[in-house]
């Protein structure tokens, strides 16, 4: 199973330098949901690290679909830390809310 990174150029470059093979650059004109569906249908990618800015551009239904995905699991990263996002990811991963 592989890891992919999806985001703008500034977001993905660090992961690319770290050796992540599956880099998907998107900008404001790119169909981000189309790219995410392509990853989902790939079958080899089990985790996708996604720039929170990309997720914020999706409509509500698409965002809920991405956040609820289990295979691959989408992990949003942002320059602004959010404990709620972390809590949700932990609960989604292990099924228990350990931060309560």
C-alpha positions, 0 to 999 in steps of 0.5 A: 500500500502506498501514500499519496499527497494532494495539494498545491505546489508549495504543499507537495514539494516537501513530501516529494523531497522526502521521497513520497512517490505519488504526488498530485499537484492541484491548483484552484483551476484543477478538478480536485474531486476528480483527482481524488476519485482517480486515487480512490479507484487506483486501489494501491493507495491507502492514505492520501495527505490532502492540503486543507485548502484543497478540501475547503474548496469542495462542496459540502457533499464531496467533502463529507464523502472524502472525510468518510472514506476508509480506503483510502483514508484522507488525512487533511493537513493545514498550517493551522492546527485543529484539535477537532480534526485530530479528534475526528481522525483518531476516532475514525481510525480506532473507533474511540474518542480518546481525547474526551 
